[in-house]
Amino acid sequence: MNRELQEFVGKEVASFKEQGTYRTKHVLQSEQAGRVLLDGKRVVMLGCSNYLGLASDPRVKEAAKQAVDKYGCGAASVSEVCGLTDLHHELRGRLARFLGTEDALLYPSCSTANAGVIDGLLRKEDVVLSDQLNHASIVDGCRISAADKKIYPHKDLGRLEGYLRDTGEAGLRMIVTDGVFSMEGDTAPLDRIVELARKYSALTVVDESHALGVLGKTGRGTIEQYGVGGEIDIQTGTFGKALGGAGGGYVCGSQDLVDYLYHRSRSFIFTNALPPATVAGALTALSILEEDPGLVQRLRDNTQAFREGIDTIGLKLLGGESAITPIIIGETPEAYAMASSLTEDGVFLGAVGYPVVPKGEARLRVQISAALTEDDLDFSLECIERTAKKLGVV
Ligand SMILES: Cc1ncc(COP(=O)(O)O)c(C=O)c1O
């Protein structure tokens, strides 16, 4: 390896270790569920986005197996040459109907969908207005786009309005926001964002990755929760979380929008189509969500029970409505130490520190699932309380 490169990466990795922020590469040895086998140990899983427990649902697994039998592992083609099976087209239609849009386009991931929308639609005379805490893939989409960028402080609609007022001469103006913010667990105020978009003739893009299957009475996301269905121009999201967890992303919107992206969105055009097994799993997960809204309620009940337990322990929580329940710890090494001590005790969760979140706001990023039983939740709360006391966090 190049000597200078070796020196650079070697020094950086050494500094992660010194600062206590070096991340272990865990090995998952079972399917995702309330309890999993991780690094040879049974642990309660509080660190993945299997919100509805569908990643290991027998119906989802069976659909994926049948798709492999019928279509093989994949079409070995990009979507727009010959990669799309009838299953892909069925998922496009079913998802669009579920989300109240005319059409949908499937991407390899939501990350590529976000980049494909922002870069695919905006030219240099356009402006993208993006929340400061939007997901990294939106940040990347803004970076590669030729448009002017205006980053507004988290949910600061005064600043957003100021930018909209100042950019009246621009071409397209695109407001892009996470529906649920992935590190905070809070939601974008879509009702007020829609009002601003209407007032200033801007278009709206909402990333529903952590909201689909989680928020709204029937799991249709932040858009349902705020009652703005039909008023958001573009929805993006993932199949890698509530809808079976296998990965893959989408863009939903009007027929013309989808047709345009089909011809112009680079991250759609220049990459392989989603594997049929992934598409079949997502289709079945979508059917389950449509037929059983009780699953969304179970997730909500679990989230509420967990939040009440953390409040009782005396730890500080962020978020509120979504299944992302960040527990503020403070300094990054403390959060990492607490997460690894909890794993030893049998509870796995993610720790997030600087520079992903501001200094002093390192956190345990708990993600609740409908797959967790009352026992799993009680056990986790006991371990969190014991570890927090042991490390002097409460
Ligand atoms: C808000 C948000 N958007 C997009 C993504 C990426 O989704 P995918 O894994 O499908 O690329 C994530 C992943 O965590 C996310 O939190």
PDBQT file of the ligand as one rigid body, heavy atoms in Angstrom, charges set to zero:
ROOT
HETATM    1  C1  LIG A 401     -33.392   9.088   7.018  1.00  0.00    +0.000 C 
HETATM    2  C2  LIG A 401     -32.664   8.008   6.299  1.00  0.00    +0.000 A 
HETATM    3  N1  LIG A 401     -32.659   8.005   4.963  1.00  0.00    +0.000 NA
HETATM    4  C3  LIG A 401     -32.025   7.063   4.269  1.00  0.00    +0.000 A 
HETATM    5  C4  LIG A 401     -31.351   6.037   4.896  1.00  0.00    +0.000 A 
HETATM    6  C5  LIG A 401     -30.628   5.018   4.090  1.00  0.00    +0.000 C 
HETATM    7  O1  LIG A 401     -31.467   3.999   3.715  1.00  0.00    +0.000 OA
HETATM    8  P1  LIG A 401     -30.855   2.819   2.828  1.00  0.00    +0.000 P 
HETATM    9  O2  LIG A 401     -30.218   1.872   3.790  1.00  0.00    +0.000 OA
HETATM   10  O3  LIG A 401     -32.019   2.239   2.114  1.00  0.00    +0.000 OA
HETATM   11  O4  LIG A 401     -29.870   3.463   1.920  1.00  0.00    +0.000 OA
HETATM   12  C6  LIG A 401     -31.330   5.978   6.275  1.00  0.00    +0.000 A 
HETATM   13  C7  LIG A 401     -30.611   4.850   6.936  1.00  0.00    +0.000 C 
HETATM   14  O5  LIG A 401     -30.399   4.735   8.059  1.00  0.00    +0.000 OA
HETATM   15  C8  LIG A 401     -31.977   6.997   6.998  1.00  0.00    +0.000 A 
HETATM   16  O6  LIG A 401     -31.914   7.021   8.330  1.00  0.00    +0.000 OA
ENDROOT
TORSDOF 0
